[in-house]
Amino acid sequence: MFLEANGLRFCADVKGTGPNMLFIGGTGWDLRIEPNPLGSILAEHFRVALFDQRGMGRSDKPAGPYSMAGYARDAIGILDALGWDRAHVVGYSFGGMVAQEVALLAPDRVDRLVLAATSPGGRGGASFAVETLLPLPPFERARRGLEVADLRFTAAFQADNPERSRDMVERRMRSQTRFIDEPGARQGLEAQLAARARHDTADRLHRITAPTLILAGADDGQASKDGQAYMLETIPDALFHSLEGSHNFIFESAACYEAIVAFCEGSGLPDSARQSGKRASTFD
């Protein structure tokens, strides 16, 4: 489906029944690339909406610059277009940065907030500057990005597993370049990454009123652990849960979606979930 929001046309899809959930995807996310959250257990518990953000997929690709506040207004506009007064808001990676802005701009629209594999930016700690990888040749960009996203993908692992490593890099490269030659796609990605580089909610996180779950991958080298610790300390009603896996932990097992379901349904979290107020050393 296509929705009009914030003066733009967005490609979106909604699946499932139950309480509303807006899922905001990461850098370069495109509804045509699967798997995605619409095929997960989330749709068995919630009515889940996922959309191509401005500059991405089949949504409009206006000329930049883009801003994080603009992305948040897009997401709020999607809620309006769907006729949803409120929703659980789940943001993954770049989407988690947008979700922070949504919770700050429209606190009355957010039931529960999930921030997965993301960072606050600024003095709170930024995620790895993935925009620095964009000028690299596609294979090298994918290989370096995989090293950042998955701390297990070391030089030693690559030397010991050359065929498997090459396959992993090539799959990532194909995903990153699949639609890049479509009109406006590269410019949209560049504008998105430029907005991401300016992301900074560090001095405003204390204003978030929604109960918040911070999810992290144990082997994620992209989302700053210092940043996640800062979010845990700063957001008034926050929990932290570490999961096995890389920056892409949401695709690596069902555990991420199970934690989101449990949190948003209020049925509790695993014992490893930590309440806010703990010192940052709990991330060691």
C-alpha positions as CSV (number, residue, x, y, z in Angstrom):
1,M,0.0,0.0,0.0
2,F,1.0,3.6,-0.3
3,L,0.2,6.3,2.3
4,E,0.4,10.1,2.2
5,A,2.3,11.5,5.2
6,N,4.2,14.7,5.9
7,G,3.7,15.8,2.3
8,L,5.3,12.6,0.9
9,R,4.1,9.2,-0.5
10,F,5.3,6.2,1.5
11,C,5.3,2.5,0.6
12,A,4.0,0.6,3.7
13,D,2.6,-2.7,4.7
14,V,0.5,-3.8,7.7
15,K,0.1,-7.4,9.0
16,G,-1.4,-9.1,12.0
17,T,-4.1,-8.2,14.5
18,G,-4.0,-6.9,18.0
19,P,-2.5,-3.7,19.6
20,N,-0.8,-1.3,17.1
21,M,2.9,-1.5,16.6
22,L,5.0,0.8,14.4
23,F,8.3,-0.8,13.4
24,I,10.9,1.6,12.1
25,G,13.7,-0.1,10.1
26,G,17.4,0.6,9.8
27,T,19.6,2.3,7.2
28,G,18.6,1.4,3.7
29,W,15.7,-0.8,4.7
30,D,13.4,-1.7,1.9
31,L,10.1,-3.7,2.1
32,R,11.2,-5.7,-0.9
33,I,14.0,-7.3,1.0
34,E,13.1,-10.2,3.3
35,P,13.0,-11.4,5.9
36,N,11.6,-8.5,7.8
37,P,9.5,-8.1,11.0
38,L,6.2,-8.6,9.2
39,G,7.1,-12.2,8.8
40,S,8.0,-12.6,12.5
41,I,6.0,-13.6,15.6
42,L,5.3,-9.9,16.1
43,A,2.4,-10.2,13.6
44,E,0.9,-13.0,15.7
45,H,0.5,-10.6,18.7
46,F,0.2,-7.1,17.2
47,R,-1.0,-5.2,14.1
48,V,2.5,-4.3,12.8
49,A,3.2,-1.5,10.3
50,L,6.5,-1.2,8.5
51,F,7.3,1.4,5.9
52,D,10.1,2.5,3.5
53,Q,11.5,5.7,5.0
54,R,12.0,8.8,2.8
55,G,14.7,8.2,0.3
56,M,14.4,4.4,0.6
57,G,12.7,1.7,-1.3
58,R,9.5,2.7,-3.2
59,S,8.8,5.8,-1.0
60,D,9.4,9.3,-2.3
61,K,13.0,10.5,-2.5
62,P,12.9,14.2,-2.1
63,A,16.2,16.2,-2.4
64,G,18.1,16.5,0.8
65,P,19.2,17.5,3.3
66,Y,17.1,15.2,5.6
67,S,16.9,15.5,9.4
68,M,16.2,13.2,12.2
69,A,13.3,15.4,13.3
70,G,11.9,15.1,9.8
71,Y,12.2,11.3,9.9
72,A,10.3,11.4,13.2
73,R,7.6,13.6,11.7
74,D,7.3,11.1,8.8
75,A,6.7,8.2,11.3
76,I,4.1,10.3,13.2
77,G,2.5,11.0,9.8
78,I,2.3,7.3,9.1
79,L,0.4,6.8,12.4
80,D,-2.0,9.5,11.3
81,A,-2.4,8.0,7.9
82,L,-3.2,4.6,9.4
83,G,-5.7,6.2,11.8
84,W,-3.7,5.1,14.9
85,D,-3.9,7.4,17.9
86,R,-1.2,5.4,19.7
87,A,1.1,2.5,19.1
88,H,4.1,0.6,20.5
89,V,7.1,2.0,18.6
90,V,10.0,-0.3,17.8
91,G,13.1,1.1,16.2
92,Y,16.0,-0.9,15.0
93,S,19.5,0.6,14.4
94,F,18.9,3.9,12.5
95,G,15.2,3.3,13.2
96,G,16.0,3.3,16.9
97,M,17.4,6.8,16.5
98,V,14.2,7.9,14.7
99,A,12.1,6.2,17.4
100,Q,13.9,8.3,20.1
101,E,12.8,11.4,18.3
102,V,9.3,10.1,17.9
103,A,9.0,9.5,21.7
104,L,10.3,13.0,22.3
105,L,8.2,14.8,19.7
106,A,4.9,12.9,20.4
107,P,5.0,11.2,23.8
108,D,1.2,10.9,23.8
109,R,1.4,8.6,20.7
110,V,3.8,6.0,22.1
111,D,2.6,3.2,24.4
112,R,5.9,1.3,24.8
113,L,9.2,2.0,23.2
114,V,11.8,-0.5,22.0
115,L,15.3,0.7,21.0
116,A,17.2,-2.1,19.4
117,A,20.9,-2.0,18.3
118,T,21.0,1.8,18.5
119,S,22.6,4.8,20.2
120,P,21.8,8.3,21.4
121,G,24.6,10.1,19.7
122,G,26.4,13.2,21.0
123,R,27.9,13.0,24.4
124,G,25.8,9.9,25.0
125,G,27.9,7.8,22.5
126,A,27.4,7.4,18.8
127,S,27.1,4.3,16.6
128,F,29.9,3.5,14.2
129,A,30.0,6.1,11.4
130,V,28.8,3.8,8.6
131,E,28.8,6.8,6.1
132,T,32.6,6.5,6.0
133,L,32.2,3.1,4.3
134,L,30.0,4.3,1.5
135,P,32.8,5.4,-0.8
136,L,34.4,2.0,-0.7
137,P,34.0,-0.5,-3.5
138,P,30.9,-2.7,-2.9
139,F,32.7,-5.8,-1.8
140,E,35.1,-4.0,0.5
141,R,32.2,-1.9,1.9
142,A,30.3,-5.1,2.7
143,R,33.4,-6.8,4.2
144,R,34.3,-3.9,6.4
145,G,30.7,-3.4,7.4
146,L,30.4,-7.0,8.5
147,E,33.6,-6.7,10.6
148,V,32.0,-3.8,12.4
149,A,28.5,-5.3,12.7
150,D,29.7,-8.7,13.9
151,L,32.8,-8.8,16.2
152,R,33.0,-12.5,15.6
153,F,33.9,-11.8,11.9
154,T,37.6,-11.3,12.7
155,A,40.6,-11.5,10.4
156,A,41.3,-14.9,12.0
157,F,37.8,-16.2,11.3
158,Q,38.1,-15.0,7.7
159,A,41.5,-16.7,7.3
160,D,40.1,-20.0,8.8
161,N,36.9,-19.9,6.8
162,P,37.6,-18.3,3.5
163,E,34.7,-19.7,1.5
164,R,32.1,-19.1,4.2
165,S,33.5,-15.6,4.8
166,R,33.3,-14.7,1.1
167,D,29.7,-16.0,0.9
168,M,28.8,-13.9,3.9
169,V,30.3,-10.8,2.4
170,E,28.7,-11.4,-1.0
171,R,25.3,-11.8,0.5
172,R,25.7,-8.5,2.4
173,M,26.9,-6.8,-0.8
174,R,24.0,-8.1,-2.9
175,S,21.6,-6.8,-0.2
176,Q,23.3,-3.4,-0.1
177,T,23.4,-2.9,-3.9
178,R,20.2,-4.6,-5.0
179,F,18.2,-1.4,-5.7
180,I,21.0,1.2,-5.6
181,D,20.7,2.0,-9.3
182,E,17.0,2.9,-9.1
183,P,16.4,6.7,-9.6
184,G,17.2,8.6,-6.5
185,A,18.3,5.6,-4.5
186,R,21.9,6.5,-4.0
187,Q,21.1,10.1,-3.2
188,G,18.4,9.0,-0.7
189,L,20.9,6.7,1.0
190,E,23.5,9.5,1.2
191,A,21.0,11.9,2.6
192,Q,19.9,9.3,5.2
193,L,23.4,8.7,6.3
194,A,24.1,12.4,6.6
195,A,21.1,12.8,8.9
196,R,22.2,9.8,10.9
197,A,25.6,11.4,11.4
198,R,23.9,14.4,13.0
199,H,21.8,12.3,15.4
200,D,21.9,13.5,19.0
201,T,19.3,13.0,21.6
202,A,21.7,12.7,24.6
203,D,20.5,15.9,26.4
204,R,16.8,15.1,25.8
205,L,16.5,11.4,26.7
206,H,15.4,12.2,30.2
207,R,12.2,13.6,28.7
208,I,11.1,10.2,27.4
209,T,8.0,9.1,29.3
210,A,7.3,5.7,27.6
211,P,8.4,2.5,29.3
212,T,11.5,1.6,27.2
213,L,13.3,-1.6,26.4
214,I,16.9,-1.3,25.2
215,L,18.1,-4.4,23.2
216,A,21.7,-5.1,22.3
217,G,23.6,-7.7,20.5
218,A,26.5,-9.1,22.5
219,D,28.8,-9.2,19.4
220,D,27.6,-5.9,17.9
221,G,30.4,-3.5,17.2
222,Q,28.3,-1.0,15.4
223,A,25.9,0.2,18.1
224,S,27.9,1.8,20.9
225,K,27.8,-0.1,24.2
226,D,28.6,3.2,25.9
227,G,25.6,4.7,24.2
228,Q,23.3,1.9,25.3
229,A,24.6,2.3,28.9
230,Y,23.9,6.0,28.6
231,M,20.3,5.4,27.4
232,L,19.7,3.0,30.3
233,E,20.9,5.5,32.8
234,T,19.1,8.5,31.3
235,I,15.7,7.3,30.2
236,P,13.5,7.3,33.3
237,D,11.7,4.0,32.9
238,A,14.2,1.8,31.0
239,L,15.2,-1.9,30.9
240,F,18.3,-3.4,29.2
241,H,18.4,-6.8,27.6
242,S,21.5,-8.3,25.9
243,L,21.0,-11.0,23.3
244,E,23.5,-13.3,21.6
245,G,24.4,-12.1,18.1
246,S,25.7,-9.3,16.0
247,H,24.2,-6.0,15.0
248,N,21.7,-8.0,13.0
249,F,20.6,-10.1,16.0
250,I,17.0,-9.5,15.1
251,F,17.5,-11.9,12.2
252,E,19.7,-14.4,13.9
253,S,17.2,-16.0,16.3
254,A,13.6,-15.6,17.5
255,A,14.9,-14.3,20.9
256,C,14.7,-10.6,19.9
257,Y,11.1,-10.8,18.8
258,E,10.2,-12.9,21.8
259,A,11.6,-10.2,24.1
260,I,9.7,-7.4,22.3
261,V,6.5,-9.4,22.6
262,A,7.0,-10.0,26.3
263,F,7.9,-6.4,27.0
264,C,5.0,-4.8,25.0
265,E,2.5,-7.2,26.4
266,G,3.8,-6.5,29.9
267,S,4.4,-10.2,30.7
268,G,8.0,-9.7,31.9
269,L,11.5,-10.2,30.5
270,P,14.3,-12.7,31.0
271,D,16.3,-12.5,34.2
272,S,19.1,-10.8,32.3
273,A,17.0,-7.7,31.8
274,R,18.4,-4.9,33.9
275,Q,16.4,-2.0,35.3
276,S,17.5,1.6,34.8
277,G,19.7,3.2,37.5
278,K,22.4,0.5,37.2
279,R,25.9,1.8,36.7
280,A,27.4,1.6,33.2
281,S,29.8,-1.1,34.4
282,T,27.0,-3.7,34.1
283,F,27.8,-3.6,30.4
284,D,31.3,-5.0,30.9
